[in-house]
């Protein structure tokens, strides 16, 4: 979820405390907004995983302060990313440098997530992103994939990650239910493949998004079932991108679980 002012109250209202909640790090709002949300949610029983954007962290002293605040409220899980800013505010230019500094500080963080890119990152080749995951593996405990609407692309990427020797469990990133045109705007903006590649590869999806009012992830999950059932893939579950539509997402999640149990 995005760290807007009212989001902590919405989480308390709509999300069970047993659900891990990830809080993104916004270049516009800054890393302080992420920490304020965590400091509201962790003390009331939520498992919170804040995004720590390397390019928003000034130096080791700043990083120590951030980790101290998180550990003080019970946060034991962070997600390390480079951050979507052109120029770093300090000495960390990417997630690997941040992860190295975190290890040296030896604070009480037990789980550390890193990003995976099933489709092309806007600025980095597929081969490089997989190699970078291999380099980060000693510092991390799990991977979360960026948005991908193509079950075939996800299957290829999972095989490529495992073939490179990366063994961290993978949480597959999927969009929650959302208004179709809003999802289309977000998907073409945040690097779900380059925009032209996205349009070329997902023409059928684009047509459906334009025809239907809302998108739902059920069909994508069904197509991913063979990947979920293969133990070699080490799929830990789904990471649902809610776009702050928490009530809608939680209602969909409950309905999906009831269908499975039935």
Secondary structure, 3 states (H helix, E strand, C coil): CCCCCCHHHHHHHHCCCCCEEEECCECCCEHHHHHHHHHHHHHHCCEEEEEEEHHHCCCHHHHHHHHHHHHHCCCCEEEEECCCCCCCCCCCCCHHHHHHHHHHHCCCCCEEEEEECCCCCCCCCHHHHHHHHHHHHHHCCEEEECCCCCHHHHHHHHHHHHHCCCCCEEEEEEECCEEHHHHHHHHCCCCCCCHHHHHHHCHHHHHHHHHCCEECCHHHHHHCHHHHHCHHHCEEEEEEECCCCHHHHHHHHHHHHHHHHC
